[in-house]
Amino acid sequence: MKFQPRQLRHAFGPNAAHGRERRVEWTGWRPVCHDEAYRVQSPKSKVPKTEHKTGDFASVEIKDADLCPRYAARIVRGVRIAPSPSWLAKRLAEIGQRPINNVADITNYVLHELGQPLHAFDMAKLLEHRIIVRRAKTGEKLKTLDGVERALDPQMLVIADATNAVALAGIMGGEHSEISETTSEVLIESAYFDPDSVRRTARQLGMDTEASRRFERGADCENVIKAQARCIELICEIAGGVATADAIDIYPSPLLPRLVEFRPSKVESITSLRVDLSDMTRILTGLGFMPRESRDDTAVPFFVPSWRVDVSLEEDLIEEVARHVGYDKIASELPPSNLSGEYQPTEMKRRALRRALKDSGFDEAINFSFIDTAHDDQFELIPGLIGEVEKQSFVTLANPVLEEATRMRHTLLPGLLESVRHNLNHGIRDVQLFEIGRVFANSKALDPPPGLPNERDALALVATGGAVEEGHAQASREVNFYELKGALEAGVDAMKLGPLRFTRANVKHLREGQAAKIMLADGAVIGNIGRLSESIAISYKFRQPIYLAELDLTALLDSEQRSTQYKPLPRYPSVVRDVTLILDRELSFAELVQAVDSERVSDYSKTKLVGTYEGQGIPEGKRSVTLRIEYRSAARTLRDEEVEERHRGLIDSLLKKFNAELH
């Protein structure tokens, strides 16, 4: 048998618990069993004198139980409002609280002692002595304790008397019902308010109070009556008065206890700590987590105590075990994994795309996924993202990380242009960037899952300044439209997709006459390419041409893959013929090549562009285009007269088809 000192018997004066001298009497030793369990017991409040019931003097009604699951009210009559005693004022001052009066200071003291926000109303100022918990009325206003009159909306929860709002639920009381020197009867409010409701109202009104911080993080719904009783006890002890014998406790739908599944084996797999099951149970039950019987040997459900609002996951229980065993015992090693990684279906294509763009001199950029609303109507979006460009089509953030960036991006271009501006501002004139990322929009056309936006992978490129060749220190030429087009085609070719087609078009954010639509081989439009328009360039203060492209990468990756074909190197030489034609200025090189290919001339190999000319000697609206056409036979060397015959027939066809002239 072991012996342990008996509990010391304390003799208190009326305020001994708050700093007065106390007498201690020794009562000897008592026997104790070695395995006796001990638990920390919270002190129970005891109100010295009570009379009548709270319902005899006031009434409480909850009209919006979804925002206020529980509300308790209790009254103290005959109080004397005065400055707080020195011990109470000193303790509040030590935590940064300004003493007000004894009743208000007691509510603040209990808030920090037990974590439950409380509020005291002057009973005489509550019309009909009624408390109604409801949503604010349209156009209703309330002057709060800080002297500011606040406009309320129907989504905000208020505490009201028979007619008017007297407090913002969970945030701050109203000036009209505050405690004053003439107050003799106080009603003490103790309640539980929905965290989301308190947070939304506090943010909307720009308020941040001790009470709102507690409710936003989640208060203990089962602590409402206990904290109220503690507050009533201190008021009767310090401010005098007689309390009602009970509280009006409106709790229509008690919150169900939370249950968290706990697998003991996960403790070692996550933390590397080896802990006996008995020790895990001892730690968790000692913290108030109660196990529930389970037939599953691998998992033990634990009921979470109401005051542990921070616990909702199995990992939270694992953290509690690790915390008590000791973080210093966690080994420095990676946990084993039985899962094997795998490539996504498009992973290799994306790698090939990135490699090809980097080989073309482009660097990859990574920008934020949210942008300013100023870009809503600035850029033409990739086809198929949304039906019509309307503000409701854009995804708006309810709680943005950056105040000015409230939209999920619907285009990659604002981020890339901002990156270009950043480089130019730091003296870097030659910039070539690409970005692969998600764009977002609310679209009914593609019918995403309910409540979720439409997401598409996009590819964007931007180039400006000079093109620096490999091994050269300075740019040898200025980048242009074809620099960007070539890099894009190289990337698509590396993925074994395409070929892409380009056709002249008018694009909102690109210069007229220097813009084109990007199409797949089947004619589906997937993006645009060209030079940035003057209006947008001026807004960014760009002083040099900016070329950019954006396309729907999802649609490109879903397109038919080009089969890889091999053929032997040619054994016989080719014969080339140049021809210069005067054509309409609007006719594109792609249309010329398509026309040549469609003629299916025998032994025809390919066509290349030599150059174009506009100016003196060329009629207005026309231009001179020089083509180099190659002929080759796989069976023998072609004779000149054979080539001339084929070439003449092809040229005659082009002259007729395009109403062209030889130059």
Order of alpha helices (4+ residues) and beta strands (2+ residues): beta-beta-beta-beta-beta-beta-alpha-alpha-beta-beta-beta-beta-beta-beta-beta-beta-alpha-alpha-alpha-beta-beta-beta-alpha-alpha-beta-beta-alpha-alpha-beta-beta-beta-alpha-beta-beta-beta-beta-alpha-beta-beta-beta-alpha-beta-alpha-beta-alpha-beta-beta-alpha-beta
